[in-house]
Amino acid sequence: MSNLLENLFYGNIRPDESIHPNTPEYQLLNQQISKTIEAYQKKLTMEEFDALEELIDLLGQTTSIYAAASYTQGFRLGVLMMLEVLGGGDRSNSS
């Protein structure tokens, strides 16, 4: 059995790389995005399309930062819940 902390230290744990939504809605949205980008590529000049791609890249970066912050917050909340459960929680109501 591998050591979780060692794997984390060596960078072997990458939760962002193992997330692959397998829902029809997600797949449909990705198909729509691809079709829309292809349509814009045909309509726009090369310079305009490059500017659009730059905007899409910036949106991807902000989405990635938001997802990392959400992951961190969710992990912290999960740890706090574990501490509460393992610690017995609020004992003031256990009279």
C-alpha angles and dihedrals in degrees: 000000000000122000112251094209093049091049090049091049093050092047095248093130113076110161091180090062095052097054110103112157107214100192125124090234093057092047091048092051091051090050090050091049091051093049092048093050090049090051092051091048089058094045102042132068116251091258092049092047091049089053090050091050090050090053091049090051091051090050089050091052093051090046090052092050091048092048091051091050091048091049091050093048092047091049091050091049091049092051091048090052090050091050091050093049095044092043093051095252123241106353094186091089096048098089 
